Each structure stands twice: as structure tokens, then as C-alpha cells.
Amino acid sequence: QVQVAESGGGLVQPGGSLRLSCVASGDTDSIYDMSWYRQVPDQTREWVGSARNGEVTNYADSVKGRFTISRDSAKNVVHLQMTNLKPEDTAVYYCHTRTEHGNMRNGYWGAGVQVTVSS
């Protein structure tokens, strides 16, 4: 089992920046992927970006060039640095971790943090 906790959400003006953090605890040796998703009410959860073992990062086109994921594998922490924020970035942001034991894979979600971009 892995527990996941996000922090750093809040209210920011358009064009501003915000940094989210996610800490994983528990069976962290099995983690091979830590990702960020976001969700707006009544819409499906949207993938934002991922950091895999070996520091491979990928981003959704909607955030590429504005968001940066960094991962400290030793501390099981992943950050989401968001810059040039737009009102359409307003959402609840979730951290998701994937674990692997042999041929068995599991995923774990955090509770999410609210990010509101508004003047």
C-alpha cells in the first residue's frame, strides 16, 4: 500500500505561478511512476504529466512549456511547478502513483488540492 498526499494549492492570478507537491509513503520501493492529473466538476479527470523512474517526464499538450514536473525519488516526492497560469487551469489537481510487484501493478490517488486561477 502507498499513501499519497498533495499540498500547495490555492488562488493565483492569471499569469502567476504555483508549485504543488506530492509525498508518497508506505511501500515506496515499488513506485515506478508519479503523475499529476486534474479535474473540473462534471468533466473527466485529465492527465497533466508524469515522471517515471530514470527521470523521464512527459506532459499534456495543454501544459507543455508552462508546467514542469520534478521528482526526488530518494524522498518519494514529486513537484508540479506551474507558470503562466490561465483561468482554464483551474481544477482540482491529483497526484497518482503506480507501483509494480512482479507482474502486478497498482495505482494510488491522493485526495487532491484545489487550484484556482482568477483575478
Secondary structure, 3 states (H helix, E strand, C coil): CEEEEEECCEEECCCCCEEEEEEEEECHHHEEEEEEEEECCCCCCEEEEEEECCCEEEECCCCCCCEEEEEEHHHCEEEEEECCCCHHHCEEEEEEEEEEECCEEEEEECCCEEEEECC
